[in-house]
Amino acid sequence: MSETDSNVGIEIEAGIATITVDRPKKLNALDNDTLEELGEAFQDAIFDDEVGVVILTGAGEKAFVAGADIEMLSRQGVLDGKQNSLLGQDLMDLIEDCPKPVIAAVNGFALGGGCELALACDFRYASENAVFGLPEVGLGILPGYGGTQRLPRLVGTGRAMEMILTGARIDAGEALRIGLVNRVLPLGELLPACRETAGAILSKGPLAVQMAKEAVRRGSLLSLKEGLALEADLFGLCSATEDMREGMKAFLEKRKPEFKGA
Ligand code: HXC
């Protein structure tokens, strides 16, 4: 795909939408057009009944996303600076709230807004050459696409503070050690591994998967008591589905379930 056409690709195969940030000459940096295109790609995936899982990755072998576009940010003042932050945050919220699971396939640099993009996904697999960091303070700004909020929630305040305040980069091994990514793979095995995991999710009851994600996502914003109440409500809702009856009947009949998403 040429840079003038589109900066985001979407391919759908076997229930998996692979969304690719495709601006390799700028190491897939996010300008506002690319943010908008990513939003459209996620909306397409959300409303496409053929799609059960989304994989998000970057084009090329060097970068997932090297951050927000610094040339664009260099022109911002107070008001449009705030808007740039809000625009990116809206996309990250859309990804986080996507009813279908979203796996980040981090295939190289994931810096600044790129790291924040990966953080908005449900979980992350990384290639061995992946590099993570929030270098914003070195540019005289702070992370603005949600990094100050999502990184501490994922890896703990101390580790997040160190990364955010020093702007230091970490490699894939360190990202694995601190729980920023779930797996590290040779580059050529990254997408196949993501697809295998997506396939495992697709074999489960789609409504159950959706409600489980919602329970975790919404629950993380609530007190334990409120979260447990949410879980019970969703559990009750799930118990009204044909999929639940099919899943349990199949177990008792010692066969594989055939879920319909109903
Ligand atoms: C704009 C970028 C870019 C970025 C790379 N490029 N990252 N352009 N914004 N974030 C461009 C380079 O200018 C260059 O363009 C081309 O991509 C290749 O990059 P090089 O620097 O030549 O590659 P290399 O020497 O291998 O270094 C790779 C790199 C470095 C370490 C990833 O590019 C880098 O440090 N990039 C910036 C990373 C960063 O600071 N990200 C955070 C941005 S702030 P030309 O035209 O010269 O070939 C942010 C804030 C989010 O994300 C919140 C906003 C509200």
Boltz pocket constraint, residues with backbone or C-beta under 6 A from the ligand:
constraints:
  - pocket:
      binder: B
      contacts: [[A, 24], [A, 25], [A, 26], [A, 27], [A, 29], [A, 30], [A, 66], [A, 67], [A, 68], [A, 69], [A, 70], [A, 71], [A, 81], [A, 84], [A, 85], [A, 88], [A, 109], [A, 111], [A, 112], [A, 113], [A, 114], [A, 135], [A, 136], [A, 139], [A, 142], [A, 143], [A, 144], [A, 145]]
      max_distance: 6.0
